[in-house]
Amino acid sequence: MIIAIPVKPDSKDRNKYKVSNAFGKASFFAVVNDGNIEIIKAEETGGKNIAKLLKNNDVNIVLTPHLGRGAFNAIKNLGIKVYAVPANIF
């Protein structure tokens, strides 16, 4: 199982990331695979582009505080499960 979470650089420490509320506008995603975390950069924003990026990185699950209808449908159509979670859960 590979999980993706939209993230953004922390304003106080650019070497750290925090959860982003804007899924389709997120420039980075934390991809968790077997306890390892990799930060991947989204070269293009927008729900459909992000969905393709995540599928290309073998993501099975997305955890996000917010997701628009278009992004949800794009992800769902690629077989990726989506779970809405509060931003402060992490």
GIGIDA-V719314 format. One record per backbone hydrogen bond with DSSP energy under -1.0 kcal/mol. CO is the residue of the C=O (numbers start at 1). NH is the residue of the N-H. If there is no record, write none. Layout:
# GIGIDA-V719314
<<CO;NH> <CO;NH>>
This chain:
# GIGIDA-V719314
<<2;60> <2;61> <3;32> <4;63> <5;30> <6;20> <8;18> <13;16> <16;10> <18;8> <23;26> <24;46> <27;42> <28;7> <29;40> <30;5> <31;38> <32;3> <33;36> <36;33> <38;31> <40;29> <46;50> <47;51> <48;52> <49;53> <50;54> <51;55> <52;56> <54;59> <55;58> <60;81> <61;4> <62;83> <64;85> <68;72> <69;73> <70;74> <71;75> <72;76> <73;77> <75;80> <76;79> <81;62> <83;64> <86;89>>
